[in-house]
Amino acid sequence: MKSSAKKHKASKNVKKQMPLERINYLFIGIGVAVIVFSYSTMYLENLADGFFSLYVSPVLLVGAYAWILFALLYRKKA
């Protein structure tokens, strides 16, 4: 019984790290901003055959989603 109490106290002293760092959140924020911008330009253009709706926004959206995936997996080198 005493050994389990020692293990419990030792586990409380372990400092837990955040899974993501500040740079990761910055990258995610940039990706979200690009996604919002892309959907906004498609909405404001209001044409199904418009240049932004067909060419610019889809490329930006795919790139932004890939950027967010990169941001979630990014780790600084030690």
N, C-alpha and C positions, 0 to 999 in steps of 0.2 A: 504494500500500500504506500509506503514511503517513496519508493522509486517512481511511482506514477505521479506523485505530487511534485517531485523534482523535475520530471519531464514537462509537466504543465507549466511550472514557473520558468523553465528554460525557453519554452516556446513563446512566452509573452515578451521576452527580451529581444527576439529576433525582429529586426527592422524590415518592414515589407517595402518593396520597391514598387513604384508605379509602372504599369506595363508600357506606357507611352511617355515620351518626354515632351518638353515644350515644343521642340522643332516638329514633332509628329503632329501636334495639334495645329501648328501654323500651316503645315502642308495640307492637312484636312480642311482647314478654313479656306485656303486658296482654292482647293478643288470644289468645295461647296459654292464659293462665290462664282466660279466659272460656270457651274451647272445652273445657278440662278440666272446668270447673265444670258446663257444660251436659251433657256426656256423663255426668258423675257423677250429676247429678240424675235423668237418664233411667234410669240403671242402678239407683239406690237406690229410685226410685219403684216399679219393677218391675211396672208396669201398662201395658198397651198403650193403654188408654183414659184414662189419667190426665191431669190438667190440665197438669202440667209436660211430659209426653211429647208432648202434642199441640199445645200453644200456646206455652209459654214457651221451652223448649229450642230448637225450630227457629228461632225469631226470633233468639235469642241466637247460635246457630251461624252463621246467615247474616250477622248483624251483625259477629261476630268475624272471619269470613273476609274481609269487606269492610274491616274495620279493619286487618287484616294487609296487605292489598293497598295500602291508603292508607299504611301505615307504610313499605312498601318504596318507594313513589314520593315520599314527603315530602322536601322540601328546605327548609332555612331560607332566609328572604329575606336578601339581602346587606345 
